[in-house]
Amino acid sequence: MSQPFHDLQRLIANQRPVPRRVVTVTGDLVRVSTAQGVWEVSGSGLMLGERVTIRNGKATKIQGQNSLPSISFEEARRARPL
C-alpha cells in the first residue's frame, strides 16, 4: 500500500542541509563524513575538520562555527587511524 504523505516527507527531509565534517581535501573535491558514509563532493576553500553542509553535490562551510584547530596536510598525512 502506498503512503504518499510518508514518501513526500522522506523526499523533503533529504533536501535539508546536514552538518558534516571534512575528512579529505583534494583540490576542488572534498570527502565529507556523513551518517551514510563518506561522500565525495565539490567544495573550495575548505580545510580538514571543518563543519560543512552538503546541498546539490556541493559542500559549504557553516558560518559562525566554533572551528576545530586546523591541521596542515602534512600533519593529516602523518596521522594514524584510530
Residue pairs with C-beta under 8 A, 6 or more apart in sequence:
17 53
17 54
17 55
17 60
18 34
18 35
18 53
18 54
19 51
19 52
19 53
19 62
20 32
20 33
20 34
20 39
20 51
20 52
20 53
20 54
20 59
21 32
21 33
21 49
21 50
21 51
21 52
22 30
22 31
22 32
22 43
22 46
22 47
22 48
22 49
22 50
22 52
22 59
23 31
23 32
23 33
23 38
23 48
24 30
24 31
24 48
25 46
25 47
25 48
25 73
28 42
28 43
28 44
29 40
29 41
29 42
29 43
30 40
30 41
30 42
30 43
30 46
30 52
30 59
31 38
31 39
31 40
32 38
32 39
32 40
32 41
32 43
32 52
32 54
32 59
34 54
39 54
41 54
41 57
41 58
41 59
42 57
42 58
42 59
43 52
43 58
43 59
43 60
45 61
46 52
46 59
46 61
47 70
48 70
48 71
48 73
48 76
49 67
49 68
49 69
49 70
49 71
50 61
50 62
50 65
50 67
50 68
51 61
51 62
51 65
51 67
52 59
52 60
52 61
52 62
53 59
53 60
53 62
54 60
71 79
